[in-house]
Amino acid sequence: MRILDKYILKAFIGPFLFGIFAFTSIFIGTGTLFRIAQYITEYGASLWSVTRAFLLALPNIVILTFPMSVLLGSLMTFGRLSGSSEIIVMRAGGQNFLRLATPVYIMAFLISLCSIAFNEYVVPAANHAYQTIIREEIMKRATPQTQEHIVLKTLADKKINTLMYAGKYDSSSKLLSDITVQQFTDGQVTQIERAKTANWNGQYWIMHDGTIYDINASGEGIDRTLKFEEQVLPITQDPDKISRSQRKPEEMTIKEIRQQIKAMEATGGKITEWQMEMYQRFTIPVASFIFALVGAPLGLQKQRSSSSIGFGISVLVIFIYYGVMTLSGALGKGGALPPLLAAWIPNMLGVIAGLYLNWRVSK
């Protein structure tokens, strides 16, 4: 690595780390601490429980601060270099802007890749552990009387054997409604069972008024259809385990979200919200690289060399990006836009803005 690249990266790392701490502190101060105080005052939670909950809430916050911190770091780095006329000296030595910004762009790209992995392997596990503490320790196993979009599965040799979807579960009456069960053989659906309801008899779940469809070997047609009045559901979880096993989207990995979508597709359920969650697992981390494309050329203006102005510009760009993301996300979840397009709209606009700004300062 050239000395100049090391110098620019060193100038970038400081503001980037400062941004992580600053934006994380803002998120904690405006939301997390309030919830922690609420758990103590309303539920009498112990200090040990709220401390663990606080630590487990951090990964979900930190992942959101990476793009913001990259933006702040690139803005302040090139703002300082521009304000002290170092950029002029570098350019006089034959270096164009794109070459000077390359180490920051490469670092931002690596941060995006690491963020995707962090968002898949660390954040869902931390969120699930956080929710477990809230449900089982702080709220004393309090669960809602009714839950929607219940998905349960059984595995054989790490492959899905049975996948069940229920539109609604009433824990007070121990009743599942609108049930679809898919049976798999070597990863392919071989049988589908549908029933209006299923109730717990103390040992098994019994489905009522249903139909069994045997799928042919090609997976594209039905060989046989059978009606039944009662049928044992091939899922053995008792009612308490069903309530506790259900996870929110933020507690799931991408693989688990895909299984949820697959189960809901079989019943014609609305899947746009789940698709948006899955696509945003990629789009939000990728924003780190896009914010570098935008922040580096914006920082070149001499009048923006002040760190306070750089922080203010960061807040403005972040507000615009997340405003567009919220709007497009709502359109995607509502079905007005394809979820894939809705999830990528903020990043596509960011790429266009970043390429234009880089072209302008490189002239």
N, C-alpha and C positions, 0 to 999 in steps of 0.2 A: 504494500500500500504506500502511495506517495505521501510525503510529508504534508502536502497541502490537504489531501483527503483526511489525514489524521487530525489536522488542525480544525477543519470544518466539522468533523464528527464530534470532536471534543467540545466545540462550541455548541453543538446541537444537544448533546446528552444532558447537560446541566438544566437547560430550560425544559427539556422533555420530562425529566424526573421531577422537577419543580411542578410541572403541570399535573402529573399524576397525583402528587400530594395535595395540590391546591384544589383540583376538581373533585377528588375523592372527599376532601374535607367539606366541600360545599354540599355534596350529595348526603354525606353523613349528617351534617348539621341541619339540613332541611327536611330529612325524612327518617333516617334510621334511628337517630337518637330519640325522636318523638315517639316512634313505635316502641322502642325499648322502655321508655318512661311509662308508656301506656300499659305495657305488660306488667310492670312493677306495681303501678297504682291500681289497675283494674283486676288483675289476676293474682296479685301477690307473688309474682315470680321470684325465685331465689336469684342471688347475685351470680351463682355458678351457671345457672341456666341462661340468663340474659347475656353473660359474658361470652359463652359459647355461641349463642345466637348472633351476637354482634360480629364475632370473628368470621362466622360462616356466611354472613351477609356481605362481607367485603369483596369476594371474587366477583359477584354479580355487579357490584359498583365499579370495580377496577376495570373490568372489560369495557365499560362504557367510556371510561376516561382516556383510553389509549388513543382513539382518533383525535380527541380534543387536545391531548398533550402533544401529539405529533404536530398538529396545526400550530400550537403555541410555540413549540420548539423551533420549527422551521421559520416562523415569522420573526421571532426574536433573534435567531441566529443570523439570518440575512439582513435583518434590520440593523443589528449592531455592526456587521461587516460593512454595510452600506453607509451607516452614519459615521464610521471612523475612516471612510474612504479606502478601506482595505480592498473592497470589490474593484475599485478603479485601478489599484495597483495590480491586482490579479489579472484583470482584463488587459492591462497594458503589457503583461507578460505573455499574452497570447492565449489566455484561457477564456473560452466563451461561457455564458451563464449555464448552459445545460451541463457542461463538463464540471463546473463548480458545484452544481446541485446534485450531481450523480450520487455521491456518497450518502447524502440525506435521503434520496429516493430509494436507494438500495436498502438502507436501514429501515425506512418506512415499509418497504415491501416485506422485509423479514419480520417486522413487528406485526404486519397483517397476517402472515402465515402462522406465527406463534399465537396470535389472538384467536385464529380459527381453531387451533388445537386446544387452547386454553378454554375456549367457549364450548368445546365438545366433551373434554375429559375432566375438567375441573369444576366449571360453573354448575352443570346439572347436578353433580354429586353433592356439591356444597349447598345448593338450593334445597335438595331433598333432605339432607341432614338438618338444615335450618327449619324446614317445615315440620319435620319429625319432632324436633324439640318444641316447637310452638304447639303442635297438636297434642303430644303425649306428656309433656312436662309442664308447660305453661298453661295451656287451656284444659289440661286434665282429660285428655282423650275426647274432648268435645268434637263431635262430627255433625255435619248437617243432616237433617231428617231425610232429605232427598238429594240425590246426586245425578248428574246427567253425563251422557257419553262414557259409559263404563266399558272398559276394555280389559279382558283377562286372557291369558294365554298359558299353554303348557308346552314344554320343550322336550324333545327326544334327541339325544346326541347333538345338543346345541342348535337344533333346528326346530322351527315352530311345528308342533303337532296339532294343536287346537287353538283357534283364535275366536274368541267370543266378543260380540259387541251388544250392549244393551242401551237403548235410548234413555232409560231412566231406572234408578234404583231407590226404593223407599225403605230406609233402614228400620222404621217403626213397624211396618207390616212385613218386612223381609220379602219384598216382592220386586222382581225384575220385569221390565216391560220392553216390548219391541226388540226381540232377541234375534240375532243372527249368529250362527255358529259355523265356522269353516273348518273342515278337517283336511289336513295336509298329508301327502305322502311324497317324500323326497322333494319337498319344497313346492309341490304342485297341489292345487285344490282338487280333492276327489269327491267331497261331499259337502253340501250346504244344508243346514237345518234352520228353519225359521219358525218362530212361535210368538204368540201375542204376549204371554206372561210365563213366569216361572216363580214358584214359591219354595221356600225352604221347609222341608218336613222333619228337620232335626238331624238328618244324615246326608240327604242329597237335595239337589235342586231338581224340581219336577217341572218340566215344560208342559204347557197346555195349548191345545188347538193349534197344532203346527203342521209343517210340511217338510219332508226330506227330499232333497234333490241329489241324485247320483250323477256326478259329472263324468263325461266320457274321457278316454285317455288323451285326446287332443286338447282337452281343457276348454273347448269352444262350444260344447253342446251338452244336453241333458239326456242321459240314458233312461232314467226311471224317476218317477215322482210318487211319493207315498204320503198319505195323510195320517196323522195320529192325534189322539185325544190327550194322551199323556206319554211323556218320554223323559228319561233321566238325562239331565244336562251333563255333558262330559267335562264339567269343571267342578272341582271338589272344594274350592275355597269356601269357608263358612262365612256368614254375613259380616262378622267383625273384621275378618281379613279383607273382604271386598272393600269395605269402607276405608281401611287404612292403606290398601295397596294402590289406590287411585292417585295418580300424579298430575300436577299441573304441567302445562307445556314447558315452563321454564325448568322443571325438574327432570325433563326427559332428554336423552341423547337424540341425535338425528335419526338413528336407526329405530328408536322407539317411537318417534314421531311418525316415521314412515309406516310403521306397523299400525299406529292409530289411524292414519289416513286410509290405509288399506282396509281396515275393519269398517270404517265409516262409509267408504265407497261401496262396499257390498250391500249396504242398506239404503243407499241413496241419501245419506246424511250430508249436511253442509260441511265441507272440508276446507273452505277458503281460509278460515282463521288459522288452521293448523298448517296449511301450505305457507302462509305468510310467516309464521313462526319459523318454519324450516328454512325458508330462503333467507330470512334475516340473520340466521346463524352465520351466513357467509357475508352478507352485504355490510353489516355493521363493522366487522373486523377489517374488511377491505377498505372501509372509509379511511383508515389510517394512511394508506398509500395515497388515496385521493386528496386528503387534506394536506399532505406534503406537496403535491402538485400545485395546490392553490396557495399554500402559505409561503413557499419559497419565493415566488415572484412578487407576491404582495409585500414581502419584507424588504424589497430592494429600495423602496422609496425613502429618501433621506428624512422626510418629515415624519416617518413612522419608526424612527430609530429608538424612540422612547419605549421602555419596557411596559409602562402603563398603557400607552397607546396600542402596543402590540397585543396586550392582554384584552383590551377593548375590542380590537378587530377580531380577535379569536372568538370572543363571545358573540359578536355579530354574525360571523360566518357559521358558528355552531347553531345559533338560533335559526338562521335561514335553512340550514341543512336538516335539522330535526323538525322544523316546521313542515318542510316538504315531505319528510319521511312520515310524519304523523298523518298528513293529508292523504298521501298516496297509500299508506297502510290502511286507512279507513276505507278508501275506495276499493282496495284489494280484498279486504275482509268482507265488504258488502257485496262483492261480485260485480261492481261497476267496471273494474279493470281486471285483467288476468293477474293472479297473485304474483307470478314470476316477474311480469313487467312492473307491477306496483312496487315490488320490493327493490327493484334495481333502478327505478326512476331517479331517486336522489343521487346515486352514484354516477349514473349516466350524465346528469346535469353537472355534477362535480368534475367529471372527466373533461367535458366540453369546456367548462370555465377554466380548468387547470391548463389544458392545452392552449387555449387562447392566451392566457396570461403568460405562459412560457414562450409562446411565439412572439408576443409583443415585446417582452424584455430582451429577447434574443436578437431583435432586429438591429 
